[in-house]
Amino acid sequence: MANFQEIIASETPVLIDFSAEWCGPCKMMPPILQQVKHNLGDKVTIIKIDIDKNPAAATAYKVQSVPTLMIFKKGQQKWRQSGVMQAGELEKVITQYL
């Protein structure tokens, strides 16, 4: 978690994808996140966190359903939504924090 705190303290927006292996909708997110990363490049950092392997992170951020997406900038949570989002929608949200 210490490294996690350093990552979300970045000036660059950090998109966290809280997910789980057993979650069907979560399996839809990797290609969407790859497209977002391809389009935005170094303007955003994208991290995937498996809630079963990192229960402390899930508990700390009160993740109750997956996928849950969050955007952090300078250590502060700026945005949060549960459920699958299309790449275009997600890019619009991230762009607000660039």
N, C-alpha and C positions, 0 to 999 in steps of 0.2 A: 504493500500500500504506500510506502514511502516514495517509491519511484512513481507511482500513480499520481501522487500529489505534485511531484515535480512536472510531470507531463501536463496535467490540467492547469498548471500555473502559467503556461505558455501565453505569449501574445497572440499566437496563431490559434484560431478556433480549433477545439478538439472535439470530434464527434465520437461518442462512445455508443457502441451497439451491445447492449446487454442481451444475451441470448442463451440458448441451451440446446444440446445435441438432440433431445427428444422433441423439440418444438418444430412443428411443420412450417408455420409462417417464417420462422427464423431462417430456414433453408432458402427462402426467397431473397434474403437480404444481401448475401455476398456479391452477386452480379450487379445489384443496384449500387452497393458501396464502391465496387470497382469502377463503375461508370462515373460516379461522383468524383472519385479520386482522379480518374483520367481527365475529367473536365476541369477540375479545380487545382489539381497538382499540389504544389507545396503550400497553397493558400489554406489548406486544412490538413489536420492530422486525424486519421481514423483508426480507432482501436476497437477490437471485439473482445468482450469479456464474457466468458462462460460462467453463468451464475452458480452452476454446480461445482465448478472448480475453484471459484472465488466467492464463496458465500458472504464473506465479510464485506466485500464491495457492494454486493446486492443488498445486504442489510443496511449498510451505511447510507445508501441512496434510496432506500425504501422501494426497491424494484419488486413489484408483486406480479407482473405479467411480462412475458417476453414475446416478441422483441420489444424492448424499451430503448429508445434513442434519446441521448442527451447531448447538448452542446455546452462545453465549458470554455471560458476564456478568462485568463488571469486568475484562475482558481475559483471562479464563480460560475455556478450553473446558470446559463442564460436561457435555456429552452429544454423542453422535455415532451416526448410523446410516445405512447405505446402503440404498437401495431406497425404493419408494413407501410412504407411510403415509397412512392415512385421517385426515381432519380431527379427528375426535373423539380418536383416539389421540395425535395430535400436540399437541392442546390440553392433554391430561392431562400430557404430558411437560413442556410449557412452564410449566404452572401450578405445577409443583414448584419453579420458579426465580423465581417472582414475589415 
